[in-house]
């Protein structure tokens, strides 16, 4: 948490995050054009944000693009802020909930666990319900296999899709069609990629939600910070999050 607070303490770095909040997936040169600062200065600030986990980078040809990762901020919210928030305020506080931009969303988090245990938490339906709003996810977890998301409070499936890649305990790629409302159903199919990388006694988990149309309904991706915060909490403590946002549909 110290690196996150240090990164957020500087007003320029907060402005850089604001720019990525406004438009995700920007290069350093594009971001730098909005500041009266040298390219070296911008690169230094971006490196600090990247080291803190607040910014994620991806290569697209020769360009290095920067994406906002709201998960560390969500963890701060869950630890220190949510206990003082009313349920409606917690639900509205998701950093990404109203963002409309080119639709590739990347979320990163470090969890003190093994790849095998993390894979089980992603693919075990009962465990999944502990951190994903009470929803279960059932599948045979084979490549090309079907999966279905349900909730005990719903009469019909909330989502469904296909397992495109299944490589335990490293990588899971799925298509997903949301079914919980006509507005999200109209968005069609998107793709979710889970990537697990062991780092010492922990795992670096990256979730990429892409193949979304520009301006897609934020219900499709806005819940990821809460889901991943709940996953980390459950694996590291055995407890479930009780913040109002994490209990919205449980």
RAQUI-V318939 format. One record per helix or strand of 2 or more residues. SS is the DSSP state (@ for helix, = for strand). FROM is the first residue (numbers start at 0). LEN is the number of residues. Records with the same first field share a line. If there is no record, write none. Layout:
SS->FROM-LEN  FROM-LEN
This chain:
@->1-7  10-12  27-5  38-13  70-14  86-6  114-9  124-7  181-4  223-14  244-3
=->25-2  54-6  62-6  104-7  135-4  145-5  158-9  170-8  188-11  201-9
